[in-house]
């Protein structure tokens, strides 16, 4: 009995070393980008949509992560611009009376991460337009939730819908910040190499 447990343990150790040696990584492992790497950098946050709740959520999450949100685009080379934010409510189910009773909430956000190369701008004497990096790429994130709307308990279900919208907004904010961190980190590495 002891010998079979020891053999099993030995096989497990050898298998783990083999998997680690061949370059296999679990999803999310390997080159990891974290907000802690960009702790203290400044970012200008611009929201062109009317979603003030999303702007507040992103600003709070950035500040909680140690990233400083500034009020003017001239104060930093890092810009995060929310181009469009839509919340769609779609019926996905009906009850026995033919009334909609199940809905899906979907928030889709288009945004742009921009990094202005201040060093390059200082080298050129013309003050026309700041030279931006190759980061000017429009990205999309979305989050969705579904909920059941009981026509008898409308007040409770409206509160549940509001809570789901808050949850969606938090998820979208986390996704935007993680993509922002990856984009800015890559740009900083590219600038340091050149």
trRosetta pair geometry for C-beta under 8 A, 3 or more apart (Angstrom, degrees):
i j d omega theta_ij theta_ji phi_ij phi_ji
1 4 6.1 -56 -149 33 29 107
1 5 6.7 25 154 -15 63 106
2 5 5.9 -57 -150 37 34 110
2 6 6.2 33 153 -19 67 109
3 6 5.6 -55 -147 39 32 113
3 7 6.3 34 153 -20 66 105
4 7 5.6 -50 -144 37 33 112
4 8 6.3 36 154 -21 64 105
5 8 5.7 -53 -147 36 30 113
5 9 6.3 32 153 -19 64 106
6 9 5.7 -53 -148 36 31 112
6 10 6.3 32 152 -20 64 107
7 10 5.6 -54 -146 37 32 113
7 11 6.3 33 154 -19 66 105
8 11 5.8 -52 -146 36 30 111
8 12 6.4 33 152 -21 63 106
9 12 5.6 -54 -150 35 31 114
9 13 6.5 31 153 -19 65 105
10 13 5.8 -53 -147 35 31 110
10 14 6.3 27 156 -15 65 107
11 14 5.9 -56 -145 40 30 109
11 15 6.1 31 155 -19 65 109
12 15 5.8 -58 -146 38 27 111
12 16 6.3 27 156 -20 64 107
13 16 5.8 -54 -147 35 29 110
13 17 6.4 26 155 -15 63 106
14 17 5.8 -56 -149 38 31 110
14 18 6.3 35 152 -22 64 106
15 18 5.6 -53 -147 34 32 114
15 19 6.4 30 156 -17 66 105
16 19 5.9 -54 -147 37 31 109
16 20 6.3 27 156 -14 65 109
17 20 5.8 -56 -143 42 31 109
17 21 6.0 31 157 -22 65 112
18 21 5.8 -60 -144 38 26 111
18 22 6.5 21 160 -20 63 108
19 22 6.2 -58 -147 31 28 106
19 24 4.9 -59 -178 52 80 135
20 24 7.1 -87 -89 56 25 87
25 29 4.1 -145 179 88 105 109
25 30 4.4 88 137 -53 172 97
26 29 4.7 75 59 -1 76 125
28 32 7.3 41 168 -104 64 104
29 32 7.1 -44 -145 -57 32 110
33 37 6.7 -87 -160 28 64 141
33 178 7.5 121 91 -166 110 74
33 181 5.3 153 145 124 115 105
33 182 4.7 141 62 -93 168 71
33 185 5.2 -170 -137 33 119 162
34 37 5.4 115 67 -9 74 95
34 181 7.1 -71 139 165 12 149
35 38 6.1 -71 -163 49 47 96
35 39 7.1 83 139 -67 70 73
35 65 4.0 -70 166 -171 148 123
35 66 6.7 136 143 42 102 99
35 67 6.9 -90 -166 -32 103 109
35 177 6.8 3 -90 155 122 114
35 178 8.0 -78 -55 -97 95 58
35 181 5.4 -94 -89 -97 61 145
36 39 5.4 -6 -158 -38 45 115
36 66 7.1 59 -114 37 49 146
37 181 7.4 108 57 -172 104 108
37 185 6.0 44 104 -108 137 122
38 41 4.7 -51 -179 12 89 127
38 66 7.7 150 97 92 64 102
38 67 6.2 14 118 -90 106 104
38 181 5.8 -149 9 -133 139 87
38 184 6.1 60 -108 99 146 130
38 185 6.5 -105 -56 -71 112 89
39 65 7.6 -132 -100 146 72 70
39 66 3.8 -17 -136 127 83 144
39 67 7.3 -106 -123 -64 35 58
40 66 6.2 -31 -38 159 52 100
40 67 7.7 -49 21 -108 12 40
40 68 6.8 13 -162 -15 35 108
41 67 5.9 -20 66 -132 79 83
41 68 7.0 -154 100 30 31 86
41 76 7.8 103 165 -150 78 129
41 78 6.2 52 152 6 118 155
41 184 7.1 156 114 158 164 146
42 67 7.6 141 -112 -178 19 73
42 68 4.6 -38 -104 79 70 105
42 69 7.7 143 -158 -100 67 12
42 70 5.1 31 -175 -24 115 120
42 75 6.4 -93 150 126 148 98
42 76 3.9 -143 107 -93 109 134
42 78 6.5 155 93 44 58 110
43 62 6.4 -104 56 -164 133 144
43 67 5.7 11 6 165 119 117
43 68 7.1 149 20 78 68 53
43 69 6.0 -35 73 -106 84 58
43 70 7.1 169 75 17 30 85
43 76 6.1 -130 -97 117 18 158
43 78 4.5 -63 -106 108 74 113
43 79 7.0 148 -165 -103 74 20
43 80 5.5 24 173 -3 124 109
43 180 7.5 36 -127 174 155 137
44 69 7.6 103 -117 -162 26 64
44 70 5.4 -49 -85 69 73 92
44 71 7.8 -9 -128 108 87 6
44 72 6.9 -72 -114 100 124 25
44 73 4.6 121 164 -104 172 58
44 75 6.8 132 -71 56 108 91
44 76 5.4 179 -28 56 91 111
44 78 7.0 156 16 92 71 59
44 79 4.9 -23 65 -111 101 74
44 80 7.2 175 83 28 50 66
45 55 6.9 138 140 -154 121 86
45 58 6.3 167 -150 112 141 119
45 59 5.8 -160 62 -85 164 87
45 62 7.0 -159 -60 3 137 161
45 69 5.3 -24 1 -144 119 113
45 80 5.2 -15 -109 70 68 103
45 82 7.7 24 -175 -10 84 100
46 73 7.3 -1 -49 -74 126 110
46 79 6.8 -2 8 -170 110 101
46 80 7.3 169 28 88 66 52
46 81 4.6 -9 68 -115 105 77
46 82 7.0 -159 99 26 54 69
47 51 6.7 -109 175 67 132 79
47 52 7.6 145 95 -101 148 42
47 54 6.7 153 -136 90 142 100
47 55 4.1 -101 -11 -85 157 114
47 58 7.8 150 -71 40 121 137
47 81 7.9 175 -81 -161 30 49
47 82 4.3 2 -119 53 72 121
47 85 7.7 -12 -161 -9 104 130
48 81 6.9 30 -18 -180 106 93
48 82 6.5 -163 23 90 70 67
48 83 5.8 0 43 -138 126 35
48 84 7.3 -31 79 -64 104 50
49 54 7.4 15 78 53 120 137
49 82 6.1 -76 17 125 101 107
49 83 7.5 59 -35 121 97 27
49 84 5.7 106 -67 -137 121 32
49 85 4.2 -162 64 28 166 93
51 54 4.0 26 131 16 120 117
51 55 6.6 146 103 -17 72 83
51 82 7.6 -91 61 134 112 145
51 85 4.4 -58 6 83 148 143
51 87 8.0 124 -102 -21 129 107
52 55 5.4 -51 -149 36 40 114
52 56 6.3 42 152 -20 69 104
53 56 5.7 -52 -148 37 31 111
53 57 6.3 34 152 -21 64 106
53 169 6.2 -56 129 -133 106 158
54 57 5.6 -53 -146 36 32 113
54 58 6.3 28 157 -16 67 105
54 82 6.8 155 120 -161 124 166
54 85 5.4 -144 17 -144 169 168
54 109 7.2 172 -164 -102 149 135
54 169 5.7 -134 -98 -144 71 104
54 172 7.0 -38 -136 94 109 132
54 173 7.2 -173 -159 -71 71 96
55 58 6.0 -57 -147 38 29 106
55 59 6.1 27 157 -17 65 111
55 82 7.0 -136 -86 27 80 147
56 59 5.8 -57 -143 40 28 110
56 60 6.1 28 158 -18 64 109
57 60 5.9 -58 -147 38 26 110
57 61 6.3 22 157 -16 63 110
57 169 5.0 174 -37 150 171 109
57 170 6.3 -125 -164 -87 131 53
57 172 8.0 68 104 73 141 93
57 173 4.6 -120 132 -66 107 147
58 61 5.8 -58 -145 40 30 109
58 62 6.2 32 156 -21 66 106
58 80 7.6 -152 162 122 136 138
58 82 7.3 -177 -4 -53 165 133
58 173 4.8 -155 -85 -131 64 99
58 176 6.2 -35 -118 82 118 141
58 177 7.0 174 -147 -58 81 98
59 62 5.8 -53 -146 35 29 112
59 63 6.3 23 158 -13 64 109
59 69 5.1 -2 -143 -56 88 174
60 63 5.9 -59 -146 41 29 107
60 64 6.1 30 155 -20 65 109
61 64 5.6 -52 -142 38 31 113
61 65 6.4 28 156 -18 62 109
61 170 7.8 143 -72 -144 132 67
61 173 4.8 139 1 152 155 124
61 174 6.8 -130 -158 -77 152 58
61 177 5.6 -119 125 -45 122 150
62 65 5.8 -64 -154 38 29 109
62 67 4.4 -75 -178 76 86 115
62 69 5.4 94 95 -57 135 107
62 177 6.3 -165 -82 -112 72 119
63 66 7.8 82 -175 -47 31 11
63 67 6.8 -94 -78 69 30 65
63 68 7.4 56 -110 -113 74 35
63 69 6.0 -64 -61 1 94 108
65 177 6.6 155 -18 -177 160 142
67 177 8.0 -173 19 -146 149 109
70 75 4.2 -131 161 85 154 137
70 76 5.3 150 27 -12 141 119
71 75 7.4 60 53 9 57 144
72 75 4.8 97 72 -13 91 106
73 76 7.5 -91 -162 54 38 73
73 79 6.1 18 -136 -98 99 120
76 79 7.4 155 96 -62 98 64
77 115 5.8 44 139 -167 97 63
77 116 4.3 -129 -150 60 82 81
77 117 7.1 88 -161 -73 137 14
77 118 5.0 -104 -76 -34 132 105
78 113 7.9 -22 -164 -168 80 86
78 114 7.6 150 -158 86 36 57
78 115 5.7 -7 -102 -108 64 76
78 184 5.7 22 -126 -116 125 128
79 112 7.7 -1 111 107 99 93
79 113 7.3 155 85 -159 60 41
79 114 4.2 -9 60 62 108 102
79 115 7.5 -164 24 -73 73 33
79 116 7.2 55 -8 -19 111 98
80 111 6.7 4 -177 176 79 124
80 112 7.7 163 -156 83 39 53
80 113 5.9 -9 -106 -107 70 71
80 114 7.9 -166 -71 26 29 72
80 176 7.4 98 -171 161 128 111
80 180 5.5 -8 -101 -116 126 135
81 111 6.3 163 87 -161 51 73
81 112 4.4 -9 61 58 104 99
81 113 7.9 -170 24 -76 73 27
81 114 6.8 25 -2 1 112 113
82 85 6.1 3 167 -42 119 111
82 109 6.3 -46 -149 -170 101 111
82 110 7.8 114 -169 82 56 51
82 111 4.9 -35 -109 -103 52 101
82 176 7.7 -11 -92 -138 99 153
83 110 4.5 -51 66 103 113 98
83 111 5.9 -178 6 -99 84 34
83 112 6.0 74 -41 -14 113 100
83 138 6.7 -21 4 -133 154 109
84 108 7.9 -6 113 111 98 86
84 109 7.0 174 90 -149 57 46
84 110 4.4 25 46 40 97 108
85 107 6.9 -3 -171 -171 87 98
85 108 7.6 172 -148 87 44 48
85 109 4.7 1 -106 -108 81 87
85 110 7.8 -142 -64 28 48 63
86 107 7.0 171 88 -148 47 53
86 108 5.2 -5 58 56 95 91
86 109 7.9 -174 24 -76 59 48
87 105 6.6 -10 -172 -169 97 92
87 106 7.2 157 -155 81 50 45
87 107 4.8 -18 -100 -97 76 84
87 165 6.9 26 -146 -133 149 106
87 168 7.6 111 -122 105 107 147
88 105 7.4 157 82 -155 50 43
88 106 4.7 -16 59 62 98 98
88 107 7.8 177 18 -81 67 35
88 108 7.3 18 -1 3 109 104
89 103 5.7 -3 -173 -178 89 127
89 104 7.4 160 -154 79 44 48
89 105 5.7 -13 -102 -101 73 70
89 106 8.0 -179 -77 23 30 72
90 103 6.6 147 75 -160 39 73
90 104 4.8 -19 63 58 95 97
90 106 6.9 10 5 5 113 115
91 94 7.4 45 166 -67 120 78
91 100 4.0 -74 -132 -134 130 132
91 102 7.2 98 -164 78 62 57
91 103 5.7 -46 -102 -102 47 75
92 102 5.1 -69 73 110 83 100
92 103 6.5 134 14 -125 86 20
92 104 5.0 62 -25 -21 130 106
92 146 6.4 -50 41 -134 145 124
93 100 7.1 107 81 -155 49 62
93 101 5.7 -62 104 68 96 77
93 102 3.1 32 40 37 119 121
93 103 8.0 -105 34 -43 83 37
93 148 7.8 -32 67 -114 138 78
94 98 5.7 -9 175 -151 133 32
94 99 6.3 149 -154 74 84 26
94 100 5.8 -55 -99 -95 71 40
94 101 6.2 98 -149 13 25 89
94 102 7.8 -91 -36 24 26 88
95 98 7.3 -50 69 15 66 18
95 99 5.4 -6 36 59 105 82
95 100 8.0 42 -2 117 82 5
95 101 4.3 74 -44 -23 97 142
95 151 7.7 -87 -4 -6 157 120
99 151 6.7 28 111 -57 149 141
100 103 6.8 61 158 -69 116 89
100 149 7.1 30 121 54 81 130
101 148 6.3 10 149 -162 86 75
101 149 5.4 -145 -156 64 48 79
101 150 7.3 47 -156 -88 103 36
101 151 7.1 -75 -107 -29 97 93
102 146 6.5 21 176 176 96 109
102 147 7.4 -173 -149 96 62 34
102 148 5.3 -28 -101 -107 80 64
102 149 6.9 -167 -80 15 25 80
103 146 6.7 178 94 -151 42 68
103 147 6.0 -13 61 60 86 76
103 149 6.0 43 -4 -22 110 118
103 161 7.8 12 74 -111 136 114
104 144 6.0 6 179 -174 101 114
104 145 7.3 170 -154 89 59 36
104 146 4.6 -31 -99 -97 72 87
105 144 6.4 167 87 -151 53 62
105 145 5.1 -4 55 59 101 84
105 146 7.4 178 16 -88 69 34
105 147 7.2 16 -7 7 108 104
105 161 7.1 141 -57 -154 140 83
105 164 5.7 127 35 126 148 121
105 165 6.3 -107 178 -82 155 72
105 168 6.1 -115 119 -46 116 154
106 142 6.4 5 -176 -175 89 115
106 143 7.6 176 -148 89 51 40
106 144 4.3 -9 -102 -102 77 102
107 142 6.3 174 88 -148 52 65
107 143 5.5 0 53 55 97 83
107 144 7.5 -176 20 -78 60 54
107 165 7.8 107 -51 -145 127 70
107 168 4.8 127 6 152 126 125
107 169 6.9 81 -11 -77 177 56
107 172 5.5 -71 104 -56 127 144
108 140 6.5 -12 -170 -165 92 106
108 141 7.7 170 -150 88 49 41
108 142 4.5 -14 -102 -99 69 108
109 140 7.0 152 81 -152 48 56
109 141 5.4 -12 60 60 98 85
109 142 7.1 170 17 -82 68 54
109 172 5.4 101 1 -171 136 127
109 176 6.7 -45 102 -71 141 122
110 138 5.8 2 -175 -177 103 108
110 139 7.3 159 -153 81 55 39
110 140 5.5 -26 -98 -95 68 77
111 138 7.3 154 79 -153 26 63
111 139 5.8 -27 67 63 77 87
111 140 8.0 145 20 -93 69 30
111 141 7.4 -9 16 11 113 101
111 176 5.8 51 28 -134 162 113
112 136 6.4 9 -168 -151 114 60
112 137 7.2 165 -136 76 73 32
112 138 5.5 -39 -84 -98 87 62
112 139 7.3 150 -92 16 35 78
113 135 5.3 -77 105 165 87 116
113 137 7.3 -10 48 54 84 77
113 139 7.1 13 -2 7 99 125
113 179 7.1 -154 -32 126 139 91
113 180 5.3 173 -103 -119 129 69
113 183 4.4 97 101 93 154 156
113 184 6.8 -114 179 -50 129 82
114 132 5.5 -47 -162 -147 104 126
114 133 7.4 152 -166 42 57 84
114 135 5.7 156 -121 95 33 109
114 136 5.5 31 -105 -89 92 77
115 132 7.1 119 70 -161 45 75
115 133 4.6 -6 74 21 95 132
115 135 4.8 72 14 19 94 149
115 183 7.6 -171 -27 139 118 96
115 184 6.2 144 -78 -117 126 71
115 187 4.5 116 43 150 167 166
116 121 6.8 13 162 -33 101 137
116 130 4.6 4 -152 146 127 134
116 131 7.0 120 -159 76 74 48
116 132 5.6 -55 -101 -102 64 66
116 133 7.4 -152 -97 -12 17 84
117 120 3.9 30 118 21 121 117
117 121 6.3 153 95 -20 67 86
117 130 7.9 167 50 171 59 91
117 131 5.4 -38 52 93 105 100
117 132 7.2 143 2 -141 84 17
117 133 5.6 113 -43 -63 100 89
117 191 7.0 178 -123 -105 98 121
118 121 5.4 -55 -147 37 34 114
118 122 6.3 35 155 -21 67 104
118 130 7.9 -22 -95 -152 54 120
119 122 5.9 -55 -151 34 30 109
119 123 6.7 33 151 -24 63 103
119 191 7.4 132 25 -162 134 119
120 123 5.7 -50 -152 28 35 114
120 124 6.9 17 156 -3 65 103
120 131 5.0 -74 110 68 125 138
121 124 6.3 -64 -152 45 32 97
121 130 5.1 -20 -99 -137 139 80
121 131 5.6 -167 -73 23 79 91
124 131 7.3 99 19 -25 139 127
132 135 7.1 -108 166 51 97 84
132 136 5.3 62 129 -45 138 121
133 136 7.3 157 77 -18 55 80
133 187 5.5 82 127 -136 169 123
133 190 7.9 124 -157 81 133 136
134 137 7.6 25 151 -35 66 104
135 183 5.4 102 -141 175 115 115
135 184 7.8 45 -123 -80 155 51
135 187 5.6 -29 -56 -72 129 135
137 183 7.9 -154 48 -124 110 134
139 179 5.7 -173 137 160 164 153
141 172 5.6 139 111 -145 118 74
141 175 4.1 152 -153 115 145 133
141 176 5.7 -128 19 -64 151 72
141 179 7.0 -151 -59 -6 123 142
142 172 7.3 -13 -134 -103 19 100
143 168 4.5 169 99 -151 118 77
143 171 4.1 119 -110 94 156 127
143 172 5.1 -119 3 -57 121 81
143 175 7.3 -177 -52 -5 106 139
144 168 7.2 35 -96 -118 17 118
145 164 4.5 -151 95 -168 150 114
145 167 6.5 67 -53 86 152 121
145 168 5.8 -119 -3 -66 113 105
147 157 7.2 150 143 -160 123 91
147 160 5.9 162 -159 128 147 117
147 161 6.2 -156 64 -88 156 71
147 164 5.8 -118 -41 -46 134 160
148 157 7.7 -97 101 -127 57 121
149 154 7.8 30 -174 -116 92 66
149 157 5.1 108 -134 170 64 149
149 161 7.8 20 -92 -61 100 120
150 153 4.7 26 90 41 121 91
150 154 7.6 -133 89 -65 66 46
150 156 7.8 -4 56 73 115 108
150 157 5.6 180 38 -56 76 135
151 154 6.6 6 -156 -65 37 95
153 156 4.4 -22 161 39 109 117
153 157 5.8 116 105 -23 83 96
154 157 5.7 -64 -143 43 30 108
154 158 6.1 34 159 -24 68 105
155 158 5.9 -52 -148 31 29 111
155 159 6.7 27 152 -15 61 104
156 159 5.7 -55 -154 36 34 111
156 160 6.4 36 148 -20 66 104
157 160 5.2 -47 -146 35 38 116
157 161 6.4 45 151 -23 66 99
158 161 5.5 -47 -149 32 34 115
158 162 6.6 37 150 -19 63 102
159 162 5.6 -50 -150 34 34 113
159 163 6.5 35 150 -18 65 104
160 163 5.6 -54 -149 37 33 112
160 164 6.4 36 151 -20 65 104
161 164 5.6 -53 -148 36 32 112
161 165 6.5 35 151 -21 64 103
162 165 5.6 -51 -150 34 33 113
162 166 6.6 35 150 -19 63 102
163 166 5.6 -50 -151 34 35 113
163 167 6.4 37 149 -20 64 105
164 167 5.4 -52 -148 36 35 115
164 168 6.3 39 152 -21 66 102
165 168 5.6 -49 -146 34 33 113
165 169 6.3 36 153 -21 64 105
166 169 5.6 -54 -149 35 31 114
166 170 6.5 32 152 -19 64 104
167 170 5.8 -53 -150 34 31 111
167 171 6.5 30 153 -17 64 105
168 171 5.8 -57 -150 37 32 110
168 172 6.2 31 154 -18 67 107
169 172 5.8 -53 -145 37 30 111
169 173 6.3 33 154 -22 63 107
170 173 5.6 -54 -148 35 30 114
170 174 6.5 31 154 -18 64 104
171 174 5.8 -53 -150 35 32 110
171 175 6.5 30 153 -17 65 106
172 175 5.8 -57 -150 37 32 111
172 176 6.3 32 154 -20 67 106
173 176 5.8 -54 -146 36 30 111
173 177 6.3 25 158 -16 65 108
174 177 5.9 -58 -146 39 29 108
174 178 6.3 27 157 -19 65 107
175 178 5.9 -55 -146 36 29 108
175 179 6.5 24 157 -12 64 107
176 179 6.0 -62 -151 41 29 106
176 180 6.1 33 151 -23 66 109
177 180 5.3 -52 -144 36 33 116
177 181 6.3 37 156 -22 66 103
178 181 5.8 -49 -147 33 32 112
178 182 6.6 31 154 -17 63 104
179 182 5.7 -52 -147 37 34 111
179 183 6.2 31 156 -17 67 108
180 183 6.0 -60 -147 39 28 108
180 184 6.1 18 161 -11 66 111
181 184 6.2 -60 -141 42 25 104
181 185 5.9 27 160 -21 63 113
182 185 5.9 -59 -144 38 24 112
182 186 6.4 24 159 -18 62 107
183 186 6.0 -57 -151 35 27 109
183 187 6.5 24 154 -17 63 108
184 187 5.6 -56 -147 38 33 111
184 188 6.3 34 155 -20 67 105
185 188 5.9 -53 -146 35 29 110
185 189 6.5 29 154 -17 63 106
186 189 5.7 -58 -150 38 31 111
186 190 6.3 31 153 -20 66 106
187 190 5.6 -53 -146 36 33 112
187 191 6.3 32 155 -18 66 105
188 191 5.8 -54 -147 37 31 110
188 192 6.4 28 155 -18 64 107
189 192 5.9 -57 -146 37 31 108
189 193 6.4 28 156 -19 65 108
190 193 5.9 -58 -149 36 30 110
190 194 6.5 13 160 -8 65 111
191 194 6.2 -65 -144 43 30 99
